Amino acid sequence: MSRIGRLPVVVPANVQVTVDGSSVHIKGPKGELQREFSPVISIKFENGQIAVSRSSEEPQVRALHGMTRALIQNMVTGVSEGFTKVLEIDGVGYRAEMDGQNLKLFVGYSHPVIVEPPAGISFDVDTKTRQIKVMGYNRELVGQVAADIRKIRPPEPYHGKGIHYLGEKIRRKAGKAGKGKK
């Protein structure tokens, strides 16, 4: 039995859940999410908890069991607390600033790169620590937007300049050993 799949998802008091067959609709203070799951997984909401169970022991169904429960947990956490990804900017002259709702990045190009947030995503910039916070209630969307921002100027291996996640280890390479040595 799946260790993750058999755990019930505890729903906070300020979150409303509607389960209609394999469709789950969750509404909370941060927003609302809806998702359609596989019909081989049964989802039940009772006594303030969501229980996920599977119909058979086939490998594909077993794989869906834990994943379905984890996705529902992410939906409940997202609409009640929200998710945040933090990015750091390293490099001389590299910086970020807010332009209304948009994020304006100065990362070594001849022009500033402007990133518009999709619906449900907001940005916060700390100019002192050169950090960008990507916040939202949909975990997948927060991660994808953070990855797209990182892709604008990924960290390079020689000096480590670029945009990277907070705490990310950048694999560094040695530079030239020296001139004229044979």
C-alpha positions as CSV (number, residue, x, y, z in Angstrom):
1,M,0.0,0.0,0.0
2,S,1.3,3.5,-0.9
3,R,2.5,5.2,2.3
4,I,1.7,8.7,0.9
5,G,-1.6,7.6,-0.8
6,R,-3.2,6.1,2.3
7,L,-2.7,9.3,4.4
8,P,-5.8,11.4,4.5
9,V,-5.6,15.1,3.5
10,V,-6.7,17.3,6.4
11,V,-8.8,20.2,5.2
12,P,-8.6,23.5,7.2
13,A,-11.8,25.1,8.4
14,N,-11.5,28.0,6.0
15,V,-11.3,25.8,2.9
16,Q,-14.4,24.4,1.0
17,V,-14.1,21.1,-0.9
18,T,-16.4,19.7,-3.6
19,V,-15.8,16.2,-4.9
20,D,-17.8,15.2,-7.9
21,G,-16.7,11.7,-9.1
22,S,-13.1,12.2,-10.2
23,S,-13.3,16.0,-10.3
24,V,-12.1,18.0,-7.2
25,H,-12.9,21.7,-6.7
26,I,-11.2,23.4,-3.7
27,K,-11.8,27.0,-2.7
28,G,-10.0,29.0,0.0
29,P,-8.9,32.5,1.1
30,K,-6.0,32.6,-1.5
31,G,-8.0,31.4,-4.5
32,E,-9.7,28.4,-6.0
33,L,-8.5,25.4,-7.9
34,Q,-10.2,22.6,-9.9
35,R,-8.7,19.5,-11.3
36,E,-9.9,16.3,-13.0
37,F,-8.2,13.1,-11.8
38,S,-8.1,9.6,-13.2
39,P,-11.4,7.6,-12.7
40,V,-9.5,4.5,-11.5
41,I,-8.8,6.5,-8.2
42,S,-11.7,7.1,-5.9
43,I,-11.8,10.3,-3.9
44,K,-14.1,10.8,-0.9
45,F,-14.5,13.9,1.3
46,E,-16.0,13.3,4.8
47,N,-15.4,14.6,8.4
48,G,-13.0,17.4,7.2
49,Q,-10.7,14.9,5.5
50,I,-10.1,13.8,1.9
51,A,-9.4,10.1,1.5
52,V,-7.9,8.7,-1.7
53,S,-8.1,4.9,-2.6
54,R,-7.3,2.8,-5.6
55,S,-9.4,0.2,-7.4
56,S,-6.6,-2.4,-8.2
57,E,-3.0,-3.3,-7.6
58,E,-1.8,-2.7,-11.2
59,P,1.5,-0.7,-11.4
60,Q,-0.1,2.2,-13.3
61,V,-2.9,2.5,-10.8
62,R,-0.5,2.2,-7.8
63,A,1.6,5.0,-9.3
64,L,-1.5,7.3,-9.7
65,H,-2.5,6.7,-6.0
66,G,0.2,8.6,-4.3
67,M,0.4,11.2,-7.0
68,T,-3.3,12.0,-6.8
69,R,-3.1,12.4,-3.0
70,A,0.0,14.7,-3.3
71,L,-1.7,16.9,-5.9
72,I,-4.8,17.2,-3.7
73,Q,-2.6,18.1,-0.7
74,N,-0.9,20.8,-2.8
75,M,-4.2,22.2,-3.9
76,V,-5.4,22.4,-0.2
77,T,-2.1,24.0,0.9
78,G,-2.1,26.4,-2.0
79,V,-5.6,27.9,-1.4
80,S,-5.0,28.1,2.3
81,E,-1.4,29.2,2.7
82,G,0.1,29.7,-0.8
83,F,3.5,28.8,-2.2
84,T,6.7,30.9,-2.6
85,K,9.8,30.3,-4.7
86,V,12.8,32.6,-4.1
87,L,15.4,33.4,-6.8
88,E,18.7,35.3,-6.3
89,I,20.5,37.5,-8.8
90,D,24.4,37.4,-8.8
91,G,26.5,39.6,-11.1
92,V,27.9,43.1,-11.3
93,G,25.1,45.5,-12.4
94,Y,22.5,42.7,-12.4
95,R,19.3,43.8,-10.6
96,A,15.5,43.5,-10.6
97,E,12.8,46.0,-9.9
98,M,9.0,46.1,-10.0
99,D,7.2,48.0,-12.7
100,G,3.6,48.0,-11.5
101,Q,2.7,44.3,-11.4
102,N,5.5,43.4,-13.9
103,L,9.0,42.3,-13.0
104,K,11.8,44.2,-14.8
105,L,15.2,42.4,-15.0
106,F,18.5,44.1,-15.8
107,V,20.8,41.1,-16.4
108,G,23.4,42.1,-18.9
109,Y,21.4,42.4,-22.0
110,S,21.1,45.6,-24.0
111,H,17.5,46.0,-22.8
112,P,15.6,45.3,-19.6
113,V,13.7,42.0,-19.7
114,I,10.0,42.5,-18.6
115,V,8.2,39.5,-17.1
116,E,4.4,39.8,-16.8
117,P,2.8,37.6,-14.1
118,P,0.1,35.2,-15.2
119,A,-3.2,35.1,-13.3
120,G,-2.7,34.0,-9.7
121,I,1.0,34.9,-9.5
122,S,2.6,37.9,-7.9
123,F,6.2,39.1,-7.6
124,D,8.1,40.7,-4.8
125,V,11.6,42.1,-5.1
126,D,14.1,42.9,-2.3
127,T,16.7,45.2,-3.8
128,K,19.0,45.0,-0.9
129,T,19.5,41.2,-1.0
130,R,18.8,41.0,-4.8
131,Q,16.1,38.4,-4.3
132,I,12.9,37.8,-6.3
133,K,9.9,36.1,-4.7
134,V,7.4,34.3,-6.9
135,M,4.2,33.8,-5.0
136,G,0.9,32.1,-5.8
137,Y,-1.6,29.5,-4.8
138,N,-1.0,27.0,-7.7
139,R,2.3,25.1,-6.9
140,E,2.9,24.0,-10.5
141,L,2.4,27.5,-11.9
142,V,4.7,29.1,-9.2
143,G,7.5,26.6,-10.1
144,Q,7.0,27.1,-13.8
145,V,7.2,30.9,-13.6
146,A,10.3,30.7,-11.4
147,A,11.9,28.3,-13.9
148,D,11.1,30.7,-16.7
149,I,12.6,33.6,-14.9
150,R,15.8,31.6,-14.1
151,K,15.9,30.6,-17.8
152,I,16.3,34.3,-18.8
153,R,19.9,34.3,-17.5
154,P,20.9,30.9,-16.0
155,P,24.0,30.9,-13.8
156,E,27.2,30.4,-15.7
157,P,29.9,28.0,-14.4
158,Y,33.0,30.2,-14.3
159,H,31.9,33.2,-12.2
160,G,28.4,32.1,-11.1
161,K,26.7,35.2,-12.6
162,G,23.0,34.9,-13.4
163,I,19.7,34.1,-11.8
164,H,19.5,31.0,-9.5
165,Y,17.2,29.5,-6.8
166,L,17.9,30.4,-3.2
167,G,20.3,27.8,-1.8
168,E,21.0,26.2,-5.3
169,K,24.6,24.9,-5.7
170,I,26.1,26.1,-8.9
171,R,28.7,23.7,-10.3
172,R,31.8,25.8,-10.9
173,K,34.6,25.1,-13.4
174,A,38.2,26.1,-13.1
175,G,39.3,28.9,-15.4
176,K,42.5,29.0,-17.5
177,A,45.4,27.5,-15.6
178,G,48.0,30.0,-16.8
179,K,49.7,31.3,-20.0
180,G,52.7,29.7,-21.6
181,K,52.9,26.6,-19.5
182,K,53.4,23.4,-21.3
